[in-house]
Structures are given as C-alpha cells and as structure tokens.
Amino acid sequence: MSLYVIADLHLSTLDTTNKSMEVFGRRWDGYMTRIKNNWERLVTDEDTVVIPGDISWALSLDEAVSDLKFIDSLPGKKILGKGNHDFWWCTMKKHEELFKKTGISTISFLFNNAHETDEYIIAGTRGWYHDPDAKNAPDNTDFAKLINRETQRLKLSLTKAAELKANSPEKEIVVFMHFPPFWSDKASEGLIEVLKEFNIKHVYFGHIHGNYTEPPSFVYDGIEMHMISADYIEFIPKIVKH
C-alpha cells in the first residue's frame, strides 16, 4: 500500500486538444505510452498516486474526460492537484457530477483539504513562483495577491491535515505542490512560513522542465524539496519513502 507521486503528465488523449509534449524534445518521445507502462509495472490497486498539477491540456471539463478516464484506468487511487495549465479545472461539485455521470471512480482532488493513506497524510496546493520577472505571466499579474491566496489555501489544507494527524500521530504530513516554494534562489516566503509553522519536512513539486542536471532534492530552511516533474523522473512514478 505504497504512496507514489508524478507531476506534469500533460496528457492529450483527445484528438481535438492536439497538444502532445513530444514537440518539446526527444525526452518526451512516446511519453503517454511510457507513463502507462511504467505506472502499470509499479503501481497496484492498493497504492495511491498523487499528481500535483499540469494533468491535461484540455481547455474544458468536457474535453478533459478522455484524459481523466485514462488516469482512472490505471491502477491505484489517484489524488489530483491543480497546475498552471489545468484550465479544465472546475468546482469540486462539477467534478463529482462528472465522475458520477462517466463512472470515474478512482480519482479525488487535493484542494483546500487533506487525505490519509496507510503511512502518510497528504496536503498541498498549487503554489506560485516568487518571480515578478516571469516572462510568460500575463500583464499586470499581481504576484503578491497570488502568493497570498495560495498561502491561505496551503494553510487550510495543512489545518485539515493536522486534524487527521491528531488521530494518527505516527503519520508524517507530506506536502505536494505544483510550483516549487523555493527555486532559483527565490522563495515564496509566505508559503515557506506556513510549511515551517506545521513542521513540514518534505515537499514534492513539479512544473520545472528541462533541468535534468539539477539534483533530485535539496534542502531550504530545513525543508527537503523533491522535484518530480514527469520528464525529470523519466515518466516513472516516484515512491514516497522517508
């Protein structure tokens, strides 16, 4: 009953989305087949897999059904977090209604809440870069507002996690985010402060692509950060083991 994690699947199983990541270099060749094969080789139906964002290229929930069904067909329980490219993401109510309609049964969401497995308590949020010079950000992006919102969401998630831990004190709370709370010598200090407030020791993040010579983990302010973008971990779900 293991816990795995893999971010940035960037699925495009529906022909109309037409956004295969294979155009971004040989590392991505046949990536959806590799995800499926590696997942089925490692993960059992008793396991849980966290996917912290950039799950599907779909622009609407209806478009995302094909990709969500692909995930649902894979072994294990899946917990999805939101990424900056998940434009299909709607309200939890709409997600639940869709799942009931389509028969999707193995997927849940990490959004202002927490989950518990046999060994861990799972918390997290999307996060945001502390990077006012971001070239791809829309004009007039209010970075302070975005970081503050994500900080509040992280705190809400960790509060829920702490409630679960009160009944399972032996379990570690592990945080999963799409954006790294620290990267390239810049920290989202509000997020870091919340992580420290709840004594979080391990954070798993995605979003970073192409940096294949970077170490798989590093420590910032007493918190060990782990990079788990799908291309970085070669499309092999990474087991969480501390």
Summary of the structure (lengths in Angstrom):
residues: 242
radius of gyration: 17.0
end to end distance: 14.7
largest distance: 47.6
contacts: 782
relative contact order: 0.18
helix: 32%
strand: 22%
